[in-house]
Amino acid sequence: MVSEGLVAAAEQLRGLRYCSGEDEFGNQTYNVIDVGLDHLAAQAALSGKRNVTTTSACGICGTTSIDAVEKTLPAISTSSELRISAEQLLDLPDALRDSQALFSKTGGVHAAGLFSAAGELLCLREDVGRHNAVDKVVGWGLMEDRLPLRGTALQVSGRASFELVQKAALV
C-alpha cells in the first residue's frame, strides 16, 4: 500500500483484518486482508488514477494499460546518502542468504533484505514471491517510522525486475 501511494504513515492505518471463509461469490478469502484507512487516506485512495484492488503482485497486474504502469516517483536528490564499497556490495547476496531461516528449511522462498551502508542487516523478510518480500520490508519501514528508506540498500533474492526497482525508488 505504501508503494501504491495509498499509505504514507502508520497512523493512516485504522485496522487490518484477516479474512477467512468465502466471499459472496464463493471465492476463498483465506489470503485476503481488509485494510481500514483514515478518512484522508481513504479519500486520496478513491481519487487516485489507479483505482483497483491492490494486490501483492508484480505491479503490472491490475493495470489497464502500459501507461498505468508508470508511477509518480518522488524527487530524488542526485547526491545519494548511501556510500557503500564495492566489496560490501558484493557481500550482500551472501549475507542475505545466510540470514534466510525459512529458505534454509524449505528451499522455496525468496527474500528481501534492507542493509545499512556498513553492510548491517536491518530487516529481512521472506515470502514465496519477491514482490511480497519487498512489500514486507517496506511495511517494516512504515511501522518503524523509517520511511523514506534513504541511506540503505535493498538486496533481493532472484532477479530484480524493473517493478521491484520502481517500488524501491518510491520508498
Residue frames as qw, qx, qy, qz and C-alpha x, y, z in Angstrom:
[[0.000, 0.885, 0.466, 0.000, 0.00, 0.00, 0.00],
 [0.317, -0.747, 0.124, 0.571, 2.98, 2.29, 0.54],
 [0.319, -0.198, 0.600, 0.706, 4.45, 1.75, -2.92],
 [0.155, 0.577, 0.715, 0.363, 0.99, 2.22, -4.44],
 [0.057, 0.277, -0.027, 0.959, 0.84, 5.63, -2.77],
 [0.503, -0.573, -0.527, -0.375, -2.17, 4.72, -0.61],
 [0.677, -0.709, -0.161, 0.119, -0.41, 4.95, 2.76],
 [0.406, 0.701, -0.311, 0.496, 2.45, 7.22, 3.81],
 [0.100, -0.460, 0.620, -0.627, 2.36, 6.84, 7.61],
 [0.234, -0.135, -0.948, 0.166, 1.39, 4.11, 10.05],
 [0.181, 0.273, 0.503, -0.800, -1.18, 6.46, 11.61],
 [0.474, 0.201, -0.335, -0.789, -3.21, 6.25, 8.38],
 [0.444, -0.066, -0.881, -0.152, -3.94, 2.58, 9.08],
 [0.541, -0.360, 0.203, -0.732, -7.08, 2.26, 11.18],
 [0.759, -0.182, 0.560, -0.277, -7.19, -1.50, 11.18],
 [0.340, 0.356, -0.806, -0.330, -6.17, -4.71, 9.47],
 [0.768, -0.056, 0.448, -0.455, -8.50, -7.68, 9.41],
 [0.050, -0.234, 0.930, 0.279, -7.53, -11.14, 8.19],
 [0.723, 0.126, -0.093, -0.673, -10.41, -12.51, 6.14],
 [0.157, -0.139, 0.978, 0.011, -11.38, -16.17, 6.31],
 [0.530, 0.418, 0.654, -0.341, -14.08, -18.15, 4.67],
 [0.384, 0.357, 0.650, 0.550, -15.69, -17.20, 1.37],
 [0.108, 0.199, -0.020, -0.974, -16.90, -14.00, -0.28],
 [0.596, 0.354, 0.323, -0.644, -20.36, -13.52, -1.79],
 [0.655, 0.496, -0.410, -0.396, -19.23, -15.31, -4.98],
 [0.989, -0.133, 0.044, -0.040, -17.94, -18.41, -3.21],
 [0.586, 0.595, -0.398, 0.379, -14.25, -17.44, -3.60],
 [0.751, -0.381, -0.346, 0.413, -11.93, -18.40, -0.75],
 [0.018, 0.923, -0.078, 0.377, -10.76, -15.35, 1.20],
 [0.841, -0.473, -0.067, 0.253, -8.14, -17.04, 3.40],
 [0.637, -0.043, 0.112, 0.762, -5.36, -15.00, 1.78],
 [0.074, 0.713, 0.290, 0.634, -7.06, -11.59, 1.90],
 [0.318, -0.322, -0.448, 0.771, -6.50, -8.68, 4.28],
 [0.011, -0.849, -0.436, -0.299, -9.17, -6.00, 4.71],
 [0.439, -0.038, -0.214, 0.872, -7.43, -2.68, 5.46],
 [0.093, -0.896, -0.433, 0.038, -9.17, 0.24, 7.13],
 [0.451, 0.262, -0.005, 0.853, -7.74, 3.67, 6.31],
 [0.065, -0.517, -0.380, 0.764, -8.27, 7.02, 7.99],
 [0.405, 0.776, 0.394, -0.279, -10.59, 9.46, 6.24],
 [0.155, 0.833, -0.319, -0.424, -7.89, 11.40, 4.33],
 [0.209, -0.342, 0.862, 0.311, -6.05, 8.29, 3.13],
 [0.440, 0.387, 0.809, -0.033, -9.31, 6.65, 2.05],
 [0.357, 0.845, 0.188, -0.352, -10.37, 9.80, 0.19],
 [0.037, 0.716, -0.561, -0.413, -6.98, 10.02, -1.56],
 [0.353, -0.085, 0.914, 0.183, -7.15, 6.33, -2.49],
 [0.456, 0.583, 0.660, -0.128, -10.57, 6.79, -4.08],
 [0.304, 0.898, 0.011, -0.317, -9.47, 9.84, -6.07],
 [0.386, -0.511, 0.630, 0.438, -6.29, 8.20, -7.42],
 [0.471, 0.486, -0.483, -0.556, -5.64, 7.41, -11.08],
 [0.409, 0.175, -0.890, -0.098, -5.12, 3.71, -10.43],
 [0.574, -0.213, 0.370, -0.699, -8.32, 2.75, -8.67],
 [0.757, 0.085, -0.609, -0.219, -8.11, -1.05, -8.49],
 [0.871, -0.488, 0.029, -0.052, -7.94, -3.72, -5.86],
 [0.103, 0.784, -0.604, 0.103, -4.35, -3.65, -4.70],
 [0.991, -0.082, -0.108, 0.005, -2.55, -6.97, -4.65],
 [0.533, -0.677, 0.437, 0.259, 0.88, -8.15, -3.66],
 [0.839, 0.390, 0.300, 0.232, 1.60, -8.98, -7.31],
 [0.679, 0.063, 0.177, 0.709, 4.30, -7.62, -9.55],
 [0.073, -0.536, -0.039, 0.840, 2.90, -4.15, -10.15],
 [0.174, 0.100, -0.593, -0.780, 1.70, -4.71, -13.69],
 [0.140, -0.385, -0.910, -0.060, -1.17, -6.94, -12.65],
 [0.045, -0.717, -0.580, 0.382, -4.38, -4.93, -12.43],
 [0.025, -0.487, 0.178, 0.855, -3.26, -2.17, -14.79],
 [0.622, 0.605, 0.446, -0.221, -5.48, -1.37, -17.74],
 [0.611, 0.778, -0.069, 0.129, -2.73, -0.01, -19.99],
 [0.770, 0.100, -0.191, 0.601, 1.04, 0.15, -20.22],
 [0.071, 0.636, -0.093, 0.763, 0.81, 3.88, -19.33],
 [0.659, -0.652, -0.054, -0.372, -0.73, 2.92, -15.99],
 [0.886, -0.103, -0.273, 0.360, 2.45, 1.02, -15.07],
 [0.366, 0.430, -0.225, 0.794, 4.38, 4.27, -14.65],
 [0.471, -0.701, -0.467, 0.262, 4.31, 5.54, -11.09],
 [0.064, 0.920, -0.081, 0.378, 5.00, 9.06, -9.92],
 [0.752, -0.072, -0.371, 0.540, 8.40, 9.00, -8.30],
 [0.327, -0.904, -0.123, 0.247, 9.29, 11.47, -5.57],
 [0.322, 0.882, -0.307, 0.155, 12.02, 13.96, -6.35],
 [0.920, -0.245, -0.011, 0.305, 15.26, 12.08, -5.83],
 [0.168, -0.908, 0.301, 0.236, 18.38, 14.01, -5.00],
 [0.749, 0.567, -0.331, 0.085, 21.34, 13.47, -7.30],
 [0.127, 0.540, -0.717, 0.421, 23.59, 13.24, -4.25],
 [0.783, -0.264, -0.540, -0.159, 22.94, 9.92, -2.55],
 [0.503, -0.704, 0.348, -0.361, 23.07, 9.48, 1.21],
 [0.962, -0.156, 0.225, 0.012, 24.39, 5.95, 0.67],
 [0.275, 0.730, -0.624, -0.033, 28.06, 5.20, 0.29],
 [0.909, -0.198, 0.356, -0.090, 28.91, 1.52, 0.09],
 [0.121, -0.588, 0.714, 0.360, 32.13, -0.06, -1.10],
 [0.666, 0.298, -0.542, -0.416, 32.15, -2.49, -3.99],
 [0.266, 0.168, -0.921, 0.231, 33.38, -5.20, -1.61],
 [0.289, 0.133, 0.662, -0.678, 30.47, -4.64, 0.80],
 [0.632, 0.316, -0.099, -0.701, 28.03, -4.56, -2.10],
 [0.584, 0.280, -0.728, -0.222, 29.30, -7.90, -3.38],
 [0.086, 0.083, -0.898, 0.424, 28.92, -9.39, 0.12],
 [0.497, 0.003, 0.242, -0.833, 25.19, -8.55, 0.37],
 [0.770, 0.061, -0.450, -0.449, 23.83, -11.61, -1.51],
 [0.561, 0.059, -0.782, 0.265, 25.73, -13.98, 0.81],
 [0.055, -0.052, 0.573, -0.816, 24.68, -12.01, 3.90],
 [0.639, -0.001, -0.060, -0.767, 21.06, -12.20, 2.74],
 [0.769, 0.070, -0.600, -0.207, 21.26, -15.93, 2.07],
 [0.370, 0.124, -0.775, 0.497, 22.98, -16.65, 5.38],
 [0.220, -0.002, 0.483, -0.847, 20.05, -14.99, 7.22],
 [0.624, -0.004, -0.365, -0.691, 17.26, -16.82, 5.40],
 [0.352, -0.166, 0.839, -0.380, 15.94, -19.23, 8.03],
 [0.744, 0.330, 0.352, -0.462, 12.80, -20.14, 6.09],
 [0.643, 0.606, -0.408, -0.228, 14.70, -20.79, 2.86],
 [0.029, 0.472, -0.867, 0.158, 17.12, -22.99, 4.78],
 [0.506, 0.033, 0.767, -0.394, 14.16, -25.14, 5.88],
 [0.681, 0.503, 0.429, -0.316, 12.17, -25.17, 2.63],
 [0.417, -0.131, 0.600, 0.670, 14.41, -24.16, -0.26],
 [0.201, 0.522, 0.716, 0.417, 11.38, -22.49, -1.77],
 [0.062, -0.917, -0.353, 0.175, 11.06, -18.84, -0.75],
 [0.437, 0.608, -0.011, 0.663, 12.50, -15.51, -1.80],
 [0.480, -0.604, -0.332, 0.543, 13.90, -12.83, 0.46],
 [0.216, 0.816, 0.033, 0.535, 14.37, -9.10, 0.62],
 [0.648, -0.453, -0.296, 0.536, 16.86, -7.55, 2.98],
 [0.072, 0.959, 0.015, 0.273, 17.48, -3.96, 3.92],
 [0.792, -0.125, -0.167, 0.573, 21.12, -3.17, 4.69],
 [0.203, -0.925, 0.032, 0.320, 22.98, -0.19, 6.13],
 [0.443, 0.829, -0.342, 0.011, 25.97, 1.31, 4.33],
 [0.225, -0.606, 0.750, -0.140, 28.20, -0.74, 6.67],
 [0.472, 0.139, -0.837, -0.240, 26.55, -3.94, 5.47],
 [0.184, 0.021, 0.802, -0.568, 24.49, -4.47, 8.64],
 [0.212, -0.371, -0.813, -0.396, 21.22, -6.31, 8.01],
 [0.231, -0.096, 0.295, -0.922, 18.44, -4.03, 9.29],
 [0.702, 0.170, 0.370, -0.584, 15.45, -6.09, 8.17],
 [0.085, 0.166, -0.905, -0.382, 14.93, -9.40, 6.39],
 [0.685, 0.191, 0.373, -0.595, 11.61, -10.74, 5.17],
 [0.098, -0.121, 0.924, 0.349, 10.87, -13.95, 3.29],
 [0.649, 0.362, 0.317, -0.589, 7.90, -14.94, 1.14],
 [0.718, 0.244, 0.619, 0.202, 7.06, -17.15, -1.83],
 [0.476, 0.769, 0.269, 0.331, 7.20, -14.03, -4.01],
 [0.509, 0.070, -0.096, 0.852, 9.96, -11.44, -4.33],
 [0.117, -0.544, -0.196, -0.808, 7.40, -8.63, -4.51],
 [0.669, -0.637, -0.330, -0.191, 5.75, -9.81, -1.30],
 [0.744, -0.277, -0.237, 0.560, 9.11, -9.95, 0.48],
 [0.274, 0.251, 0.020, 0.928, 9.90, -6.37, -0.62],
 [0.376, -0.624, -0.295, -0.619, 6.42, -5.23, 0.47],
 [0.755, -0.540, -0.347, 0.133, 7.10, -6.75, 3.89],
 [0.572, -0.080, -0.139, 0.804, 10.37, -4.80, 4.19],
 [0.018, -0.422, -0.170, -0.890, 8.56, -1.60, 3.19],
 [0.593, -0.623, -0.387, -0.332, 5.84, -2.39, 5.74],
 [0.720, -0.364, -0.312, 0.502, 8.52, -2.82, 8.39],
 [0.336, 0.143, -0.001, 0.931, 9.90, 0.60, 7.43],
 [0.301, -0.563, -0.313, -0.703, 6.43, 2.10, 7.74],
 [0.714, -0.594, -0.361, -0.088, 5.72, 0.57, 11.14],
 [0.705, -0.307, -0.180, 0.614, 9.19, 1.51, 12.43],
 [0.050, 0.972, 0.119, -0.198, 8.74, 5.11, 11.19],
 [0.541, -0.408, 0.442, 0.588, 11.81, 4.81, 8.97],
 [0.511, 0.578, 0.509, 0.382, 10.29, 5.94, 5.66],
 [0.791, 0.533, -0.261, -0.148, 11.71, 7.07, 3.38],
 [0.925, -0.262, 0.181, 0.209, 14.31, 4.31, 3.39],
 [0.433, 0.841, -0.262, 0.189, 17.11, 6.57, 2.14],
 [0.107, -0.726, 0.641, -0.224, 20.69, 5.69, 3.01],
 [0.703, -0.167, 0.673, -0.156, 20.02, 1.95, 2.82],
 [0.262, 0.331, -0.767, -0.483, 20.48, -0.80, 0.25],
 [0.832, 0.070, 0.293, -0.466, 17.78, -3.29, -0.72],
 [0.056, 0.346, -0.904, -0.244, 19.00, -6.76, -1.68],
 [0.832, 0.097, 0.149, -0.525, 16.59, -9.29, -3.15],
 [0.525, -0.144, 0.820, 0.177, 16.96, -12.96, -3.94],
 [0.562, 0.538, 0.608, 0.159, 16.41, -13.86, -7.55],
 [0.372, 0.362, 0.305, 0.799, 16.21, -11.20, -10.21],
 [0.033, -0.521, -0.317, 0.792, 15.48, -7.53, -9.60],
 [0.310, 0.596, 0.637, 0.377, 12.74, -6.70, -12.10],
 [0.112, 0.356, 0.078, 0.925, 12.01, -3.13, -13.11],
 [0.508, -0.652, -0.372, -0.423, 8.86, -3.28, -10.95],
 [0.740, -0.490, -0.300, 0.350, 10.97, -4.02, -7.87],
 [0.451, 0.041, -0.023, 0.892, 13.40, -1.22, -8.70],
 [0.156, -0.526, -0.282, -0.787, 10.44, 1.15, -9.22],
 [0.650, -0.639, -0.394, -0.121, 8.89, 0.03, -5.91],
 [0.686, -0.315, -0.223, 0.617, 12.20, 0.62, -4.11],
 [0.264, 0.244, 0.100, 0.928, 12.55, 4.08, -5.65],
 [0.332, -0.647, -0.377, -0.574, 9.10, 5.05, -4.37],
 [0.693, -0.695, -0.194, -0.012, 10.07, 4.47, -0.75]]
